């Protein structure tokens, strides 16, 4: 993995932190009804530490204790995150 990416097995983000997350084989459907897909391996997610410890699954599904939440209207459970890194700094207003 390129410099700056942190393996989840090594360290996790702070609770509530927004990060760039690496999702191997994250296939998404493109707009329209063509069925076309695209790999989108880098996604902005928010880390929720011990989410399923505090909020046990009502379905009984065994999962990681943590939850990676999507942005906007996404409510997908991103269990597949393997690496993460902090978001880049915002551009300088003088540029």
N, C-alpha and C positions, 0 to 999 in steps of 0.2 A: 504494500500500500504506500502511496506517495507520502512524502514528508508532511508532518502535521496531523495526520490521521491517527486517532487513538483507538486501539482495539477495546471493545466493550469488556472483554475478559480481563484487561489490564486495569481499566478505570472507567467509571461512569460519570456523566455530567452531574452538576448540582441539580437538586430537585427544582423543577420549574424552568430550567435553563433551555433556551431555544438554541438549536445547533444544526449544522449540516450533518445529515446522517447518510451513511452508505448502506444501501439496500441491494444486496446481490439479487439479480433476476427479478427486479421489481417491474413487472409488465403492467402497463396501463392501457386502457382503451382510449383511442383518440375520438374527438367529437364527431358526431354523425352516426349513422347506423350501418357503417360499412364493415364493422368488426375489425378494423385495422388497429394494431397495437404498436407500442413503442417501449423500449427499455428506458426507464428513468431511475438510475441508480442513486442519484444524489437528490435528497429531499430535505426541506426545512421541517424539523419536528421539535416538539417540546417534550422534555423528559419528565415523567411523573414517577418519582421513586416510591417503591412499595405500594403502588396504586392498588394492586390486587390483594395486598395484605390488609389494607384499610377497607377495601370494597370487594369482598369475595365474589367470585363469579356466580351468577344465579343459574348458569347453564351447567355448572359442575366441570367445565373444561379446565384441565390442568394447564397452567401457563406460567410464564416467568412472573415474579412478583412485581415487575416494573411494567410501565406502559409508555409507549411513544405516541403522542397524539399528533394528528395532522393539523394543517393550517386551514382556515376558512371552514368550508362545509364538510371537510373530510373527517369521518369518524372511523376510519380504517384502523385496525389494530396492527401496528407495525412491529411484529415480534422478530422479524428477520434482520434487524439492524446489527451489523457486525463491527462497524467502526463509526466514529463521530469526530467532529472538530468544531471549535467555536466559530461563530459567524464572523465574517470580516468586519473591519472597522468601516464606518460610514465615510463617504467621500468628503474631502475637505471642501468647505463652502466657497473657498477662494478659487477653486479649479473650475 
